């Protein structure tokens, strides 16, 4: 995919498609590198409970990216994906209009 940064720069990365996830998620370090964690780009904070039962919060940002040439404007959660192989996860909300074959 190609992510459009806050300064309109383009960042090409590999992403994982996850049809089990409702929304998309981006790595916190990648979002920072693209300049997407500025106050005017943060839409809201979402609270959740971690697997250990701790209350946490996660930023939801506005993001534009291109998938197979199609422009997608989405609200994406920011998470620590540093230990994961893919720094961007595409959820099913952003896959409308695409046919997914296993």
Secondary structure, 3 states (H helix, E strand, C coil): CEEECCCCCEEECCCEECCCCCCCEEEHHHHHHCCCCCHHHEEEEEEEECCCCCEEEEEEEEEEEEECCEEEEEEEEEECCCCCCCCEEECHHHHCCCCCCC
